[in-house]
């Protein structure tokens, strides 16, 4: 398969792994944060930790859109749907995320009209096919998915489809990275930069991290070789005492970003003055809302939003794991009360969530007596 | 004499799609509710089919329901699945299906044309698998109370001489074989629903595997330990059940698992693991190492078995788990399917 197999070549992977061992100074400990949940998943999925020397520690970041969504927003979305006979549509990732009274899938099992869509355009299609019902799309995601929501809204407006709305939970990545860097318990040496988000926002937006914070950053793809090569780039910078932004994922990410995507986002969205992130609290200017031109398609204006605020279960340490302060297995609930089947926190739900990825691919490996040949 | 009351451990408040998806939730339902009430205190691992003794004669018996949507898809349809699924459940229990009975649940308003096409598909599949259909039952429910049609088939079969299957007979060093490429059925159904606007040149693998099973048994019956068809939940779930039942570990060699490019591509795009995707025409076999070469050769030279291969082995560790190793030395745990990525695929 093109663009996949080349980046899973065993010979090149082993060569790159050797290069990392050569570059890493055995006298120091490296903490590298992979910002994006897609990287977290890839690291566990391909067993990349097995290919790194023990003094390179990968720390999972906040880049899993399902994980950072506070439970109150899920409750709000489900309450709007239940109270107004609305068809609730969302991506598959959202479906098992627990709200106070169960996940969207549990609501569906009790009779709510909850449907999985693979794109916001599919939600609009459902609205066209059901002119007598209202269809709400529960929008989540960073800048990666925001442009497709924006395009769908533009289409709804152009076609005059009025039985469609968006409950907008889109967030932006830069304020989250800033919050992590500002966090007093955070000790990160460098960043493996998010790949998908950067296809939209480009690489230039990260320059302040290198310039002001002195942290190297390599925007990375999602195959094993991509991640390993990004680590090589970071180690080389650190060896030379440099800090700059490098683009490892050049086959997809343009340095300046995707202008057309940024334009449609600017046409449809406005920045919220603040937004709550699970485990990280309120972060200013970190999320998007529909602007006034799209008020008629904004579920938050069309319906009464309960504005439910729910504190996370006390024992669950999602926030610490999201910020990379704790490893998934260090949370008190990990693997006992909180499992992929019965998740307490969202990090155990999405395949990009650090806890789910660790649970699924890694945690029982410690029982191994010997690593198989 | 006091009888021990069966302990009900199933605590889920309501039934959800995941309980029928063949993964962890299904297992919890069966072991926590069905088995304690219906099967008493038997300690035998539960299987899709059972070998029972009646008046001294062993027979194999099984039943399966089919609720797939859409009814017809590239490579097959519900009628064909309903025959092949039951024939295969018997085959991997070490038995050749002799006779089936069929129950239809039909939704009022179903066009006769569709019903006739499915009945014909069943007839063709039954003669291909050399199995008789001896009777059955038909129920019709109001429009809107079912999704077009559901089919249940029950089958009785004759055990293949010399085959003794049990996960508990597995030993470290045993070899794991698969009869062909994985994931075709699940991905075909997913694409056939049309929700994804994805197209791929791929069809369901539904077929009877009994001839392959017999070829394997002929070459390696004394070394044949266990077989199973990895339907819902895929190879990952089936091998996790095996690992649990035999209290040993399974090591898969990831690069040796046969997967068609179209299935790999769809899985990459959708974030799915081919090991979790359903199959309807493949089976896994665990064979003693001294019989492995003969077993593989027999499979590969039987019609439809050309792509059979050796994908892993049984090890002492990690006990009760499945581990996949990559050609570059990375490893990962392969867990059972959680939840329901592909609702109603068989």
Contacts between the chains, C-beta under 8 A, distances in Angstrom:
chain1	res1	chain2	res2	distance
A	1	B	261	5.7
A	1	B	264	5.8
A	1	B	265	5.9
A	1	B	268	7.3
A	4	B	264	7.8
A	4	B	268	6.3
A	10	B	255	7.9
A	10	B	326	7.5
A	10	B	327	4.2
A	10	B	328	4.2
A	13	B	328	4.2
A	14	B	328	5.3
A	14	B	329	7.2
A	17	B	328	7.4
A	17	B	329	8.0
A	44	B	332	6.3
A	45	B	332	6.2
A	46	B	326	6.4
A	46	B	330	5.2
A	46	B	332	7.3
A	47	B	325	7.8
A	47	B	326	6.0
A	47	B	329	7.8
A	47	B	330	2.7
A	47	B	331	4.7
A	47	B	332	4.8
A	48	B	330	6.1
A	50	B	329	6.1
A	50	B	330	4.8
A	50	B	331	5.9
A	51	B	328	6.9
A	51	B	329	6.5
A	51	B	330	6.0
A	92	B	341	7.4
A	96	B	339	5.8
A	105	B	16	6.4
A	105	B	17	7.2
A	105	B	18	7.9
A	106	B	14	7.5
A	106	B	16	6.7
A	109	B	14	5.7
A	109	B	15	7.2
A	109	B	16	4.6
A	109	B	17	7.3
A	110	B	14	7.0
A	117	B	195	7.7
A	118	B	195	6.3
A	118	B	196	5.6
A	122	B	195	6.8
A	224	B	328	7.4
A	224	B	330	7.4
A	340	B	335	7.8
A	340	B	338	4.4
A	340	B	339	7.6
A	341	B	24	5.4
A	341	B	25	6.7
A	341	B	338	5.4
A	341	B	339	7.8
A	351	B	271	6.0
A	359	B	335	7.7
A	360	B	333	6.9
A	360	B	335	5.0
A	360	B	338	8.0
A	361	B	332	4.1
A	361	B	333	5.3
A	361	B	335	7.7
A	362	B	332	6.9
A	362	B	333	6.3
A	363	B	333	7.2
A	364	B	318	5.8
A	364	B	321	5.2
A	364	B	333	5.1
A	365	B	318	7.2
A	365	B	323	7.3
A	365	B	331	6.4
A	365	B	332	7.7
A	365	B	333	5.9
A	367	B	317	6.9
A	367	B	318	4.9
A	367	B	319	7.4
A	367	B	321	7.4
A	368	B	317	5.7
A	368	B	318	5.3
A	368	B	323	7.5
A	369	B	316	7.3
A	369	B	317	4.4
A	370	B	317	7.0
A	371	B	331	6.4
A	372	B	251	4.9
A	372	B	315	6.8
A	372	B	323	6.8
A	372	B	325	5.3
A	372	B	331	7.0
A	373	B	325	7.9
